[in-house]
Amino acid sequence: MPKKKQTQNEPDSTYVLKVVLFIILGSLWLKFSEPLTIGGSFQLLGIPLGLFIGLAFAAHDHFQVDRKIEYAILIVMTIVSLFLPVGIIL
């Protein structure tokens, strides 16, 4: 008889906590009080610090489906929070 695959289920509370964590990390920016001008035409408003931290956490997730959702949450929150007054201002 072939062995049955054991599926691991994650509790709903753990999943919601992870989603909240990635929303918070996606909105964490290290912003500059004045944009940095690079090369005369490119302006750098800030560094998405939370995106990099969140990508490191999501890369070690055991569930492949959750990892894709976490990447999507991180990217959307990073883009949205770029235009909001959220983050650490230097």
PDB file of N, CA, C and O in Angstrom, chain B, residues numbered from 101:
ATOM      1  N   MET B 101       0.822  -1.183   0.000  1.00  0.00           N
ATOM      2  CA  MET B 101       0.000   0.000   0.000  1.00  0.00           C
ATOM      3  C   MET B 101       0.865   1.244   0.000  1.00  0.00           C
ATOM      4  O   MET B 101       1.838   1.332   0.749  1.00  0.00           O
ATOM      5  N   PRO B 102       0.508   2.212  -0.846  1.00  0.00           N
ATOM      6  CA  PRO B 102       1.273   3.467  -0.835  1.00  0.00           C
ATOM      7  C   PRO B 102       0.926   4.285   0.403  1.00  0.00           C
ATOM      8  O   PRO B 102      -0.190   4.233   0.921  1.00  0.00           O
ATOM      9  N   LYS B 103       1.905   5.028   0.852  1.00  0.00           N
ATOM     10  CA  LYS B 103       1.711   5.880   2.029  1.00  0.00           C
ATOM     11  C   LYS B 103       0.869   7.083   1.655  1.00  0.00           C
ATOM     12  O   LYS B 103       0.987   7.636   0.562  1.00  0.00           O
ATOM     13  N   LYS B 104       0.028   7.468   2.575  1.00  0.00           N
ATOM     14  CA  LYS B 104      -0.783   8.669   2.372  1.00  0.00           C
ATOM     15  C   LYS B 104       0.046   9.886   2.755  1.00  0.00           C
ATOM     16  O   LYS B 104       0.816   9.862   3.716  1.00  0.00           O
ATOM     17  N   LYS B 105      -0.131  10.939   1.987  1.00  0.00           N
ATOM     18  CA  LYS B 105       0.554  12.191   2.331  1.00  0.00           C
ATOM     19  C   LYS B 105      -0.148  12.834   3.512  1.00  0.00           C
ATOM     20  O   LYS B 105      -1.376  12.909   3.559  1.00  0.00           O
ATOM     21  N   GLN B 106       0.625  13.283   4.437  1.00  0.00           N
ATOM     22  CA  GLN B 106       0.059  13.989   5.574  1.00  0.00           C
ATOM     23  C   GLN B 106       0.034  15.474   5.253  1.00  0.00           C
ATOM     24  O   GLN B 106       1.058  16.075   4.929  1.00  0.00           O
ATOM     25  N   THR B 107      -1.143  16.044   5.347  1.00  0.00           N
ATOM     26  CA  THR B 107      -1.260  17.483   5.094  1.00  0.00           C
ATOM     27  C   THR B 107      -1.195  18.205   6.424  1.00  0.00           C
ATOM     28  O   THR B 107      -1.825  17.805   7.403  1.00  0.00           O
ATOM     29  N   GLN B 108      -0.440  19.248   6.439  1.00  0.00           N
ATOM     30  CA  GLN B 108      -0.324  20.056   7.645  1.00  0.00           C
ATOM     31  C   GLN B 108      -1.249  21.251   7.493  1.00  0.00           C
ATOM     32  O   GLN B 108      -1.174  21.997   6.517  1.00  0.00           O
ATOM     33  N   ASN B 109      -2.100  21.412   8.454  1.00  0.00           N
ATOM     34  CA  ASN B 109      -3.006  22.554   8.443  1.00  0.00           C
ATOM     35  C   ASN B 109      -2.552  23.553   9.481  1.00  0.00           C
ATOM     36  O   ASN B 109      -2.149  23.200  10.590  1.00  0.00           O
ATOM     37  N   GLU B 110      -2.630  24.796   9.093  1.00  0.00           N
ATOM     38  CA  GLU B 110      -2.229  25.884   9.966  1.00  0.00           C
ATOM     39  C   GLU B 110      -3.490  26.453  10.612  1.00  0.00           C
ATOM     40  O   GLU B 110      -4.480  26.677   9.915  1.00  0.00           O
ATOM     41  N   PRO B 111      -3.482  26.690  11.906  1.00  0.00           N
ATOM     42  CA  PRO B 111      -4.675  27.277  12.549  1.00  0.00           C
ATOM     43  C   PRO B 111      -4.994  28.657  11.959  1.00  0.00           C
ATOM     44  O   PRO B 111      -4.100  29.379  11.518  1.00  0.00           O
ATOM     45  N   ASP B 112      -6.273  29.002  11.961  1.00  0.00           N
ATOM     46  CA  ASP B 112      -6.704  30.291  11.412  1.00  0.00           C
ATOM     47  C   ASP B 112      -6.078  31.460  12.152  1.00  0.00           C
ATOM     48  O   ASP B 112      -5.736  32.470  11.537  1.00  0.00           O
ATOM     49  N   SER B 113      -5.925  31.338  13.451  1.00  0.00           N
ATOM     50  CA  SER B 113      -5.349  32.443  14.219  1.00  0.00           C
ATOM     51  C   SER B 113      -3.895  32.695  13.826  1.00  0.00           C
ATOM     52  O   SER B 113      -3.452  33.843  13.782  1.00  0.00           O
ATOM     53  N   THR B 114      -3.165  31.642  13.544  1.00  0.00           N
ATOM     54  CA  THR B 114      -1.777  31.796  13.101  1.00  0.00           C
ATOM     55  C   THR B 114      -1.720  32.468  11.740  1.00  0.00           C
ATOM     56  O   THR B 114      -0.878  33.333  11.504  1.00  0.00           O
ATOM     57  N   TYR B 115      -2.622  32.067  10.840  1.00  0.00           N
ATOM     58  CA  TYR B 115      -2.659  32.648   9.503  1.00  0.00           C
ATOM     59  C   TYR B 115      -2.989  34.142   9.566  1.00  0.00           C
ATOM     60  O   TYR B 115      -2.359  34.944   8.877  1.00  0.00           O
ATOM     61  N   VAL B 116      -3.972  34.518  10.387  1.00  0.00           N
ATOM     62  CA  VAL B 116      -4.350  35.935  10.517  1.00  0.00           C
ATOM     63  C   VAL B 116      -3.197  36.736  11.113  1.00  0.00           C
ATOM     64  O   VAL B 116      -2.926  37.856  10.680  1.00  0.00           O
ATOM     65  N   LEU B 117      -2.524  36.166  12.102  1.00  0.00           N
ATOM     66  CA  LEU B 117      -1.379  36.848  12.704  1.00  0.00           C
ATOM     67  C   LEU B 117      -0.277  37.080  11.672  1.00  0.00           C
ATOM     68  O   LEU B 117       0.339  38.145  11.655  1.00  0.00           O
ATOM     69  N   LYS B 118      -0.023  36.092  10.814  1.00  0.00           N
ATOM     70  CA  LYS B 118       0.992  36.256   9.773  1.00  0.00           C
ATOM     71  C   LYS B 118       0.590  37.320   8.759  1.00  0.00           C
ATOM     72  O   LYS B 118       1.433  38.093   8.306  1.00  0.00           O
ATOM     73  N   VAL B 119      -0.687  37.365   8.400  1.00  0.00           N
ATOM     74  CA  VAL B 119      -1.155  38.391   7.462  1.00  0.00           C
ATOM     75  C   VAL B 119      -0.985  39.781   8.059  1.00  0.00           C
ATOM     76  O   VAL B 119      -0.538  40.695   7.366  1.00  0.00           O
ATOM     77  N   VAL B 120      -1.330  39.955   9.322  1.00  0.00           N
ATOM     78  CA  VAL B 120      -1.158  41.248  10.003  1.00  0.00           C
ATOM     79  C   VAL B 120       0.322  41.618  10.065  1.00  0.00           C
ATOM     80  O   VAL B 120       0.686  42.775   9.850  1.00  0.00           O
ATOM     81  N   LEU B 121       1.171  40.640  10.357  1.00  0.00           N
ATOM     82  CA  LEU B 121       2.614  40.891  10.402  1.00  0.00           C
ATOM     83  C   LEU B 121       3.122  41.389   9.049  1.00  0.00           C
ATOM     84  O   LEU B 121       3.898  42.342   8.995  1.00  0.00           O
ATOM     85  N   PHE B 122       2.693  40.757   7.964  1.00  0.00           N
ATOM     86  CA  PHE B 122       3.169  41.165   6.644  1.00  0.00           C
ATOM     87  C   PHE B 122       2.576  42.501   6.208  1.00  0.00           C
ATOM     88  O   PHE B 122       3.212  43.227   5.444  1.00  0.00           O
ATOM     89  N   ILE B 123       1.384  42.842   6.670  1.00  0.00           N
ATOM     90  CA  ILE B 123       0.825  44.170   6.390  1.00  0.00           C
ATOM     91  C   ILE B 123       1.660  45.241   7.091  1.00  0.00           C
ATOM     92  O   ILE B 123       1.976  46.274   6.500  1.00  0.00           O
ATOM     93  N   ILE B 124       2.010  44.996   8.334  1.00  0.00           N
ATOM     94  CA  ILE B 124       2.829  45.959   9.083  1.00  0.00           C
ATOM     95  C   ILE B 124       4.223  46.070   8.470  1.00  0.00           C
ATOM     96  O   ILE B 124       4.740  47.174   8.299  1.00  0.00           O
ATOM     97  N   LEU B 125       4.833  44.928   8.138  1.00  0.00           N
ATOM     98  CA  LEU B 125       6.172  44.967   7.539  1.00  0.00           C
ATOM     99  C   LEU B 125       6.158  45.648   6.179  1.00  0.00           C
ATOM    100  O   LEU B 125       7.088  46.381   5.845  1.00  0.00           O
ATOM    101  N   GLY B 126       5.112  45.415   5.391  1.00  0.00           N
ATOM    102  CA  GLY B 126       5.029  46.039   4.073  1.00  0.00           C
ATOM    103  C   GLY B 126       4.911  47.553   4.129  1.00  0.00           C
ATOM    104  O   GLY B 126       5.273  48.248   3.180  1.00  0.00           O
ATOM    105  N   SER B 127       4.403  48.059   5.243  1.00  0.00           N
ATOM    106  CA  SER B 127       4.241  49.514   5.354  1.00  0.00           C
ATOM    107  C   SER B 127       5.407  50.191   6.070  1.00  0.00           C
ATOM    108  O   SER B 127       5.364  51.398   6.308  1.00  0.00           O
ATOM    109  N   LEU B 128       6.432  49.443   6.412  1.00  0.00           N
ATOM    110  CA  LEU B 128       7.588  50.014   7.109  1.00  0.00           C
ATOM    111  C   LEU B 128       8.609  50.542   6.093  1.00  0.00           C
ATOM    112  O   LEU B 128       9.210  49.778   5.338  1.00  0.00           O
ATOM    113  N   TRP B 129       8.783  51.835   6.095  1.00  0.00           N
ATOM    114  CA  TRP B 129       9.711  52.503   5.188  1.00  0.00           C
ATOM    115  C   TRP B 129      10.741  53.280   5.988  1.00  0.00           C
ATOM    116  O   TRP B 129      10.470  53.728   7.102  1.00  0.00           O
ATOM    117  N   LEU B 130      11.902  53.433   5.421  1.00  0.00           N
ATOM    118  CA  LEU B 130      12.919  54.338   5.939  1.00  0.00           C
ATOM    119  C   LEU B 130      12.954  55.498   4.946  1.00  0.00           C
ATOM    120  O   LEU B 130      13.649  55.443   3.931  1.00  0.00           O
ATOM    121  N   LYS B 131      12.184  56.560   5.261  1.00  0.00           N
ATOM    122  CA  LYS B 131      12.015  57.677   4.326  1.00  0.00           C
ATOM    123  C   LYS B 131      12.994  58.802   4.649  1.00  0.00           C
ATOM    124  O   LYS B 131      13.455  58.949   5.781  1.00  0.00           O
ATOM    125  N   PHE B 132      13.291  59.578   3.632  1.00  0.00           N
ATOM    126  CA  PHE B 132      14.192  60.720   3.769  1.00  0.00           C
ATOM    127  C   PHE B 132      13.362  61.995   3.836  1.00  0.00           C
ATOM    128  O   PHE B 132      12.338  62.101   3.161  1.00  0.00           O
ATOM    129  N   SER B 133      13.793  62.973   4.649  1.00  0.00           N
ATOM    130  CA  SER B 133      13.054  64.227   4.761  1.00  0.00           C
ATOM    131  C   SER B 133      13.089  64.987   3.435  1.00  0.00           C
ATOM    132  O   SER B 133      12.125  65.663   3.077  1.00  0.00           O
ATOM    133  N   GLU B 134      14.193  64.875   2.717  1.00  0.00           N
ATOM    134  CA  GLU B 134      14.300  65.431   1.362  1.00  0.00           C
ATOM    135  C   GLU B 134      14.742  64.302   0.438  1.00  0.00           C
ATOM    136  O   GLU B 134      15.676  63.568   0.762  1.00  0.00           O
ATOM    137  N   PRO B 135      14.077  64.156  -0.714  1.00  0.00           N
ATOM    138  CA  PRO B 135      14.441  63.055  -1.612  1.00  0.00           C
ATOM    139  C   PRO B 135      15.895  63.147  -2.079  1.00  0.00           C
ATOM    140  O   PRO B 135      16.403  64.230  -2.370  1.00  0.00           O
ATOM    141  N   LEU B 136      16.543  62.003  -2.143  1.00  0.00           N
ATOM    142  CA  LEU B 136      17.912  61.955  -2.654  1.00  0.00           C
ATOM    143  C   LEU B 136      17.867  61.931  -4.177  1.00  0.00           C
ATOM    144  O   LEU B 136      17.146  61.129  -4.771  1.00  0.00           O
ATOM    145  N   THR B 137      18.633  62.805  -4.798  1.00  0.00           N
ATOM    146  CA  THR B 137      18.691  62.851  -6.252  1.00  0.00           C
ATOM    147  C   THR B 137      19.920  62.088  -6.720  1.00  0.00           C
ATOM    148  O   THR B 137      21.048  62.375  -6.319  1.00  0.00           O
ATOM    149  N   ILE B 138      19.669  61.106  -7.580  1.00  0.00           N
ATOM    150  CA  ILE B 138      20.753  60.276  -8.100  1.00  0.00           C
ATOM    151  C   ILE B 138      20.822  60.469  -9.607  1.00  0.00           C
ATOM    152  O   ILE B 138      19.848  60.211 -10.316  1.00  0.00           O
ATOM    153  N   GLY B 139      21.953  60.914 -10.088  1.00  0.00           N
ATOM    154  CA  GLY B 139      22.136  61.090 -11.527  1.00  0.00           C
ATOM    155  C   GLY B 139      21.372  62.260 -12.115  1.00  0.00           C
ATOM    156  O   GLY B 139      21.240  62.353 -13.335  1.00  0.00           O
ATOM    157  N   GLY B 140      20.877  63.138 -11.297  1.00  0.00           N
ATOM    158  CA  GLY B 140      20.211  64.332 -11.807  1.00  0.00           C
ATOM    159  C   GLY B 140      18.736  64.144 -12.122  1.00  0.00           C
ATOM    160  O   GLY B 140      17.991  65.124 -12.097  1.00  0.00           O
ATOM    161  N   SER B 141      18.279  62.929 -12.418  1.00  0.00           N
ATOM    162  CA  SER B 141      16.885  62.754 -12.798  1.00  0.00           C
ATOM    163  C   SER B 141      16.140  61.717 -11.948  1.00  0.00           C
ATOM    164  O   SER B 141      14.911  61.664 -11.989  1.00  0.00           O
ATOM    165  N   PHE B 142      16.839  60.922 -11.206  1.00  0.00           N
ATOM    166  CA  PHE B 142      16.212  59.874 -10.395  1.00  0.00           C
ATOM    167  C   PHE B 142      16.170  60.311  -8.941  1.00  0.00           C
ATOM    168  O   PHE B 142      17.198  60.660  -8.360  1.00  0.00           O
ATOM    169  N   GLN B 143      14.971  60.292  -8.348  1.00  0.00           N
ATOM    170  CA  GLN B 143      14.825  60.674  -6.947  1.00  0.00           C
ATOM    171  C   GLN B 143      14.469  59.457  -6.111  1.00  0.00           C
ATOM    172  O   GLN B 143      13.583  58.681  -6.469  1.00  0.00           O
ATOM    173  N   LEU B 144      15.156  59.301  -5.010  1.00  0.00           N
ATOM    174  CA  LEU B 144      14.911  58.206  -4.084  1.00  0.00           C
ATOM    175  C   LEU B 144      14.196  58.774  -2.859  1.00  0.00           C
ATOM    176  O   LEU B 144      14.765  59.554  -2.097  1.00  0.00           O
ATOM    177  N   LEU B 145      12.921  58.362  -2.684  1.00  0.00           N
ATOM    178  CA  LEU B 145      12.112  58.878  -1.580  1.00  0.00           C
ATOM    179  C   LEU B 145      12.405  58.161  -0.271  1.00  0.00           C
ATOM    180  O   LEU B 145      12.288  58.748   0.804  1.00  0.00           O
ATOM    181  N   GLY B 146      12.785  56.894  -0.363  1.00  0.00           N
ATOM    182  CA  GLY B 146      13.057  56.116   0.836  1.00  0.00           C
ATOM    183  C   GLY B 146      13.455  54.698   0.478  1.00  0.00           C
ATOM    184  O   GLY B 146      13.549  54.333  -0.694  1.00  0.00           O
ATOM    185  N   ILE B 147      13.684  53.916   1.505  1.00  0.00           N
ATOM    186  CA  ILE B 147      14.075  52.521   1.333  1.00  0.00           C
ATOM    187  C   ILE B 147      12.996  51.657   1.973  1.00  0.00           C
ATOM    188  O   ILE B 147      12.673  51.856   3.144  1.00  0.00           O
ATOM    189  N   PRO B 148      12.428  50.700   1.234  1.00  0.00           N
ATOM    190  CA  PRO B 148      11.384  49.833   1.808  1.00  0.00           C
ATOM    191  C   PRO B 148      11.991  48.771   2.726  1.00  0.00           C
ATOM    192  O   PRO B 148      12.111  47.607   2.346  1.00  0.00           O
ATOM    193  N   LEU B 149      12.363  49.176   3.907  1.00  0.00           N
ATOM    194  CA  LEU B 149      13.039  48.298   4.857  1.00  0.00           C
ATOM    195  C   LEU B 149      12.181  47.096   5.240  1.00  0.00           C
ATOM    196  O   LEU B 149      12.686  45.976   5.323  1.00  0.00           O
ATOM    197  N   GLY B 150      10.904  47.316   5.472  1.00  0.00           N
ATOM    198  CA  GLY B 150       9.999  46.241   5.843  1.00  0.00           C
ATOM    199  C   GLY B 150       9.816  45.216   4.745  1.00  0.00           C
ATOM    200  O   GLY B 150       9.596  44.038   5.026  1.00  0.00           O
ATOM    201  N   LEU B 151       9.905  45.652   3.483  1.00  0.00           N
ATOM    202  CA  LEU B 151       9.795  44.714   2.365  1.00  0.00           C
ATOM    203  C   LEU B 151      10.916  43.691   2.408  1.00  0.00           C
ATOM    204  O   LEU B 151      10.678  42.499   2.211  1.00  0.00           O
ATOM    205  N   PHE B 152      12.122  44.140   2.661  1.00  0.00           N
ATOM    206  CA  PHE B 152      13.263  43.226   2.694  1.00  0.00           C
ATOM    207  C   PHE B 152      13.172  42.259   3.885  1.00  0.00           C
ATOM    208  O   PHE B 152      13.489  41.076   3.765  1.00  0.00           O
ATOM    209  N   ILE B 153      12.735  42.786   5.028  1.00  0.00           N
ATOM    210  CA  ILE B 153      12.571  41.924   6.206  1.00  0.00           C
ATOM    211  C   ILE B 153      11.447  40.916   5.961  1.00  0.00           C
ATOM    212  O   ILE B 153      11.580  39.739   6.296  1.00  0.00           O
ATOM    213  N   GLY B 154      10.354  41.376   5.382  1.00  0.00           N
ATOM    214  CA  GLY B 154       9.226  40.499   5.092  1.00  0.00           C
ATOM    215  C   GLY B 154       9.557  39.430   4.070  1.00  0.00           C
ATOM    216  O   GLY B 154       9.095  38.295   4.188  1.00  0.00           O
ATOM    217  N   LEU B 155      10.354  39.778   3.062  1.00  0.00           N
ATOM    218  CA  LEU B 155      10.768  38.777   2.073  1.00  0.00           C
ATOM    219  C   LEU B 155      11.623  37.691   2.713  1.00  0.00           C
ATOM    220  O   LEU B 155      11.543  36.522   2.335  1.00  0.00           O
ATOM    221  N   ALA B 156      12.435  38.083   3.674  1.00  0.00           N
ATOM    222  CA  ALA B 156      13.253  37.093   4.378  1.00  0.00           C
ATOM    223  C   ALA B 156      12.374  36.154   5.204  1.00  0.00           C
ATOM    224  O   ALA B 156      12.626  34.949   5.246  1.00  0.00           O
ATOM    225  N   PHE B 157      11.335  36.701   5.868  1.00  0.00           N
ATOM    226  CA  PHE B 157      10.416  35.849   6.630  1.00  0.00           C
ATOM    227  C   PHE B 157       9.603  34.947   5.710  1.00  0.00           C
ATOM    228  O   PHE B 157       9.433  33.761   5.992  1.00  0.00           O
ATOM    229  N   ALA B 158       9.101  35.506   4.610  1.00  0.00           N
ATOM    230  CA  ALA B 158       8.245  34.733   3.710  1.00  0.00           C
ATOM    231  C   ALA B 158       9.015  33.631   2.999  1.00  0.00           C
ATOM    232  O   ALA B 158       8.438  32.599   2.655  1.00  0.00           O
ATOM    233  N   ALA B 159      10.290  33.830   2.777  1.00  0.00           N
ATOM    234  CA  ALA B 159      11.084  32.812   2.085  1.00  0.00           C
ATOM    235  C   ALA B 159      11.213  31.537   2.910  1.00  0.00           C
ATOM    236  O   ALA B 159      11.483  30.470   2.359  1.00  0.00           O
ATOM    237  N   HIS B 160      11.026  31.634   4.217  1.00  0.00           N
ATOM    238  CA  HIS B 160      11.164  30.465   5.086  1.00  0.00           C
ATOM    239  C   HIS B 160       9.828  29.867   5.505  1.00  0.00           C
ATOM    240  O   HIS B 160       9.771  29.080   6.450  1.00  0.00           O
ATOM    241  N   ASP B 161       8.738  30.238   4.800  1.00  0.00           N
ATOM    242  CA  ASP B 161       7.426  29.706   5.126  1.00  0.00           C
ATOM    243  C   ASP B 161       7.300  28.277   4.598  1.00  0.00           C
ATOM    244  O   ASP B 161       7.747  27.977   3.491  1.00  0.00           O
ATOM    245  N   HIS B 162       6.698  27.411   5.384  1.00  0.00           N
ATOM    246  CA  HIS B 162       6.583  26.001   5.015  1.00  0.00           C
ATOM    247  C   HIS B 162       5.494  25.758   3.975  1.00  0.00           C
ATOM    248  O   HIS B 162       5.563  24.783   3.228  1.00  0.00           O
ATOM    249  N   PHE B 163       4.502  26.620   3.918  1.00  0.00           N
ATOM    250  CA  PHE B 163       3.367  26.429   3.026  1.00  0.00           C
ATOM    251  C   PHE B 163       3.559  27.260   1.764  1.00  0.00           C
ATOM    252  O   PHE B 163       3.618  28.488   1.833  1.00  0.00           O
ATOM    253  N   GLN B 164       3.656  26.602   0.612  1.00  0.00           N
ATOM    254  CA  GLN B 164       3.932  27.289  -0.655  1.00  0.00           C
ATOM    255  C   GLN B 164       2.810  28.264  -1.018  1.00  0.00           C
ATOM    256  O   GLN B 164       3.081  29.352  -1.527  1.00  0.00           O
ATOM    257  N   VAL B 165       1.570  27.892  -0.765  1.00  0.00           N
ATOM    258  CA  VAL B 165       0.446  28.765  -1.103  1.00  0.00           C
ATOM    259  C   VAL B 165       0.498  30.026  -0.256  1.00  0.00           C
ATOM    260  O   VAL B 165       0.285  31.128  -0.761  1.00  0.00           O
ATOM    261  N   ASP B 166       0.780  29.866   1.033  1.00  0.00           N
ATOM    262  CA  ASP B 166       0.868  31.030   1.908  1.00  0.00           C
ATOM    263  C   ASP B 166       1.997  31.956   1.479  1.00  0.00           C
ATOM    264  O   ASP B 166       1.873  33.176   1.585  1.00  0.00           O
ATOM    265  N   ARG B 167       3.085  31.390   1.002  1.00  0.00           N
ATOM    266  CA  ARG B 167       4.228  32.200   0.605  1.00  0.00           C
ATOM    267  C   ARG B 167       3.857  33.135  -0.540  1.00  0.00           C
ATOM    268  O   ARG B 167       4.260  34.299  -0.549  1.00  0.00           O
ATOM    269  N   LYS B 168       3.099  32.638  -1.495  1.00  0.00           N
ATOM    270  CA  LYS B 168       2.685  33.479  -2.628  1.00  0.00           C
ATOM    271  C   LYS B 168       1.768  34.601  -2.165  1.00  0.00           C
ATOM    272  O   LYS B 168       1.879  35.733  -2.637  1.00  0.00           O
ATOM    273  N   ILE B 169       0.869  34.293  -1.250  1.00  0.00           N
ATOM    274  CA  ILE B 169      -0.027  35.315  -0.718  1.00  0.00           C
ATOM    275  C   ILE B 169       0.760  36.351   0.086  1.00  0.00           C
ATOM    276  O   ILE B 169       0.470  37.545   0.017  1.00  0.00           O
ATOM    277  N   GLU B 170       1.741  35.897   0.836  1.00  0.00           N
ATOM    278  CA  GLU B 170       2.554  36.817   1.625  1.00  0.00           C
ATOM    279  C   GLU B 170       3.360  37.752   0.735  1.00  0.00           C
ATOM    280  O   GLU B 170       3.492  38.937   1.042  1.00  0.00           O
ATOM    281  N   TYR B 171       3.902  37.233  -0.363  1.00  0.00           N
ATOM    282  CA  TYR B 171       4.614  38.090  -1.315  1.00  0.00           C
ATOM    283  C   TYR B 171       3.671  39.154  -1.877  1.00  0.00           C
ATOM    284  O   TYR B 171       4.048  40.320  -1.990  1.00  0.00           O
ATOM    285  N   ALA B 172       2.452  38.757  -2.226  1.00  0.00           N
ATOM    286  CA  ALA B 172       1.486  39.713  -2.783  1.00  0.00           C
ATOM    287  C   ALA B 172       1.122  40.784  -1.768  1.00  0.00           C
ATOM    288  O   ALA B 172       1.044  41.963  -2.113  1.00  0.00           O
ATOM    289  N   ILE B 173       0.897  40.389  -0.519  1.00  0.00           N
ATOM    290  CA  ILE B 173       0.569  41.364   0.532  1.00  0.00           C
ATOM    291  C   ILE B 173       1.721  42.341   0.728  1.00  0.00           C
ATOM    292  O   ILE B 173       1.501  43.546   0.849  1.00  0.00           O
ATOM    293  N   LEU B 174       2.940  41.833   0.761  1.00  0.00           N
ATOM    294  CA  LEU B 174       4.109  42.701   0.951  1.00  0.00           C
ATOM    295  C   LEU B 174       4.242  43.720  -0.174  1.00  0.00           C
ATOM    296  O   LEU B 174       4.471  44.902   0.082  1.00  0.00           O
ATOM    297  N   ILE B 175       4.101  43.275  -1.400  1.00  0.00           N
ATOM    298  CA  ILE B 175       4.277  44.183  -2.547  1.00  0.00           C
ATOM    299  C   ILE B 175       3.181  45.237  -2.584  1.00  0.00           C
ATOM    300  O   ILE B 175       3.461  46.416  -2.797  1.00  0.00           O
ATOM    301  N   VAL B 176       1.932  44.822  -2.377  1.00  0.00           N
ATOM    302  CA  VAL B 176       0.818  45.785  -2.411  1.00  0.00           C
ATOM    303  C   VAL B 176       0.959  46.803  -1.278  1.00  0.00           C
ATOM    304  O   VAL B 176       0.787  48.000  -1.505  1.00  0.00           O
ATOM    305  N   MET B 177       1.265  46.351  -0.076  1.00  0.00           N
ATOM    306  CA  MET B 177       1.393  47.280   1.050  1.00  0.00           C
ATOM    307  C   MET B 177       2.594  48.208   0.873  1.00  0.00           C
ATOM    308  O   MET B 177       2.540  49.366   1.286  1.00  0.00           O
ATOM    309  N   THR B 178       3.660  47.725   0.274  1.00  0.00           N
ATOM    310  CA  THR B 178       4.818  48.576   0.039  1.00  0.00           C
ATOM    311  C   THR B 178       4.484  49.688  -0.949  1.00  0.00           C
ATOM    312  O   THR B 178       4.874  50.839  -0.749  1.00  0.00           O
ATOM    313  N   ILE B 179       3.772  49.350  -2.000  1.00  0.00           N
ATOM    314  CA  ILE B 179       3.397  50.361  -3.001  1.00  0.00           C
ATOM    315  C   ILE B 179       2.404  51.358  -2.418  1.00  0.00           C
ATOM    316  O   ILE B 179       2.550  52.564  -2.615  1.00  0.00           O
ATOM    317  N   VAL B 180       1.403  50.870  -1.709  1.00  0.00           N
ATOM    318  CA  VAL B 180       0.390  51.764  -1.130  1.00  0.00           C
ATOM    319  C   VAL B 180       1.012  52.683  -0.089  1.00  0.00           C
ATOM    320  O   VAL B 180       0.724  53.879  -0.064  1.00  0.00           O
ATOM    321  N   SER B 181       1.862  52.131   0.768  1.00  0.00           N
ATOM    322  CA  SER B 181       2.429  52.944   1.845  1.00  0.00           C
ATOM    323  C   SER B 181       3.489  53.925   1.371  1.00  0.00           C
ATOM    324  O   SER B 181       3.890  54.807   2.130  1.00  0.00           O
ATOM    325  N   LEU B 182       3.948  53.793   0.144  1.00  0.00           N
ATOM    326  CA  LEU B 182       4.887  54.775  -0.403  1.00  0.00           C
ATOM    327  C   LEU B 182       4.229  56.156  -0.458  1.00  0.00           C
ATOM    328  O   LEU B 182       4.896  57.172  -0.263  1.00  0.00           O
ATOM    329  N   PHE B 183       2.944  56.190  -0.720  1.00  0.00           N
ATOM    330  CA  PHE B 183       2.229  57.463  -0.873  1.00  0.00           C
ATOM    331  C   PHE B 183       1.551  57.924   0.415  1.00  0.00           C
ATOM    332  O   PHE B 183       0.917  58.979   0.436  1.00  0.00           O
ATOM    333  N   LEU B 184       1.676  57.155   1.473  1.00  0.00           N
ATOM    334  CA  LEU B 184       1.080  57.521   2.754  1.00  0.00           C
ATOM    335  C   LEU B 184       2.156  58.012   3.717  1.00  0.00           C
ATOM    336  O   LEU B 184       3.329  57.674   3.563  1.00  0.00           O
ATOM    337  N   PRO B 185       1.763  58.805   4.706  1.00  0.00           N
ATOM    338  CA  PRO B 185       2.752  59.269   5.681  1.00  0.00           C
ATOM    339  C   PRO B 185       3.064  58.198   6.730  1.00  0.00           C
ATOM    340  O   PRO B 185       2.774  58.359   7.916  1.00  0.00           O
ATOM    341  N   VAL B 186       3.660  57.108   6.260  1.00  0.00           N
ATOM    342  CA  VAL B 186       3.993  55.969   7.120  1.00  0.00           C
ATOM    343  C   VAL B 186       5.479  55.704   7.001  1.00  0.00           C
ATOM    344  O   VAL B 186       6.040  55.773   5.907  1.00  0.00           O
ATOM    345  N   GLY B 187       6.113  55.404   8.105  1.00  0.00           N
ATOM    346  CA  GLY B 187       7.526  55.054   8.065  1.00  0.00           C
ATOM    347  C   GLY B 187       8.366  55.898   9.014  1.00  0.00           C
ATOM    348  O   GLY B 187       7.862  56.765   9.727  1.00  0.00           O
ATOM    349  N   ILE B 188       9.635  55.619   8.997  1.00  0.00           N
ATOM    350  CA  ILE B 188      10.611  56.336   9.815  1.00  0.00           C
ATOM    351  C   ILE B 188      11.270  57.379   8.941  1.00  0.00           C
ATOM    352  O   ILE B 188      11.830  57.043   7.898  1.00  0.00           O
ATOM    353  N   ILE B 189      11.215  58.641   9.343  1.00  0.00           N
ATOM    354  CA  ILE B 189      11.768  59.726   8.533  1.00  0.00           C
ATOM    355  C   ILE B 189      13.128  60.125   9.077  1.00  0.00           C
ATOM    356  O   ILE B 189      13.280  60.406  10.266  1.00  0.00           O
ATOM    357  N   LEU B 190      14.105  60.146   8.201  1.00  0.00           N
ATOM    358  CA  LEU B 190      15.466  60.578   8.562  1.00  0.00           C
ATOM    359  C   LEU B 190      15.643  62.043   8.256  1.00  0.00           C
ATOM    360  O   LEU B 190      16.718  62.597   8.488  1.00  0.00           O
TER     361      LEU B 190
END
